[in-house]
C-alpha cells in the first residue's frame, strides 16, 4: 500500500466538502437558481440571496468537482507506482477498482442521487489507466482528441441554448423540472424514474467522460511533476495560479452579469466546463502550499474526510436526500440560500467529526473497507 499524504488527503477532503456545497443547490431546489420561475422571473432576483448564489457559482460551481477529478488522477498515478513496486500487471490490476467504483456509482445513482458522478469517474479512470504507460506521442494525440471532443460538446451545448427558440427552451426547462420532480418523489417512484429516464440523468456524465479524462491526466502530470509536494518548484506553482485564476476567474465572472435566460444557461456551461478546471488547478496548488505550511487541526480534520472520500461523498448525499426529498423530510424549496450556506457548514462539520471518529477505530472508511476486503478476490 502506498504511504498516505496529509496534503493529498486534506485536498481531497476540501474537494469533497466543496462538491457537497455545489450539490446542495440541486438537492434544495426543484431547478437551479438560474432557471426561471413559472412567471418568467429569475429566482432570488435583486437580493442578497441572488448575490450569494452568484458568488457560489463563481467560486464553487464546478471548481471542486474539477479538483476531485484531478485528485483522482493523482491517485491513479500513485496506484501505478505502487503496482510497479509490487510487480502487478498494469492496468489489469487497477481495473477491478474501477469496477467496484462503477458498482457503487450505479447503486448511488439508483438509490440516492440522480446526478451521481462516480459512474463517470469509474469509466474515465479505466480509460486513463492504460494511457499512463503509453508513449508520449500517443498520449499527446489522445489528449488533443479529448480536448476537441470536450470543446465540441461545450460548443454544441452553448449554441443549443443560444439558438433554440424561447418557446422550445422553456418547454425543455419544463420537461427537466417534471423529470426532476418525478425522480425525487416517493422512493420507489424515484428509482423507477432514474431507470426509465437514465438517458436524461446520465447524459451529462456520458458526454463528460472526455472532460473527466483530461482532468485525471492533469492530475497524473501534477503528481509526476511534484507540484503538490513540499519540494515543488515555486515558480511553476506561481505560474499555474496566475494562469488558472487569470483565465478562469474572468470566464466564470460572466455568470454574475445580467443576461437573458438562454444566455445565462450558455454562460453556465462556459463557467462549469471551461473556467472550472483552470480554477480547480489553481485551488489545488494554493491549497497544497497552505497545508504544507502548517499541520494544524483543521487540516487533520479535512484529511480524515479525504481518507474516507468515497464514504463521505455518499454519506453527504444520503443525508441531503433524506432532508430535502419527498420520501424524506421534504424540505425542498423551503430554505433561502443563506440558510443553505449555514446548513452546508453544519453538514461539513458533521462529516469531519464522523470521519475523524470512525478513523480512530478503523483504518479506512466503510466503503473503502469493503473494497479492501474485496481486493484480494478481485486480484
Buried (B, 14 or more C-beta within 10 A) or exposed (E): EEEEBBBBBBBBBBBBBBBBBBBBBBBBBBBBBBBBEEEEEBBBEEEEBBEBBBBBBBBBBBBBBBBBBBBBBBBBBBBBBBBEEEEBEBBEBBBBBBBBBBBBBBEBBBBBBBBBBBBBBBBBBBBBBEBBEEEEEEBEEBBEEBEEBBBEBBEEBBEBBEEBEEEEBBEBBEEBBEBBBBBBBEBEBBBBBBEEBBEBBBEBBEBBBBBBBBBBBBBBBBBEEEBBBEEBEEEEBEEBBEEBBEBBBEBBBBBBEEBEBBBBBBBBBBBBBBBBBBBBBBBBBBBBBEBBEEEEEEBBBBBBBBBBBBBBBBBBBBBBBEBBBBBBEEBBEEBEBEEBBEBBEEBBEEBBEBBBEBBEEEEBBBBBBBBEEBEEEEE
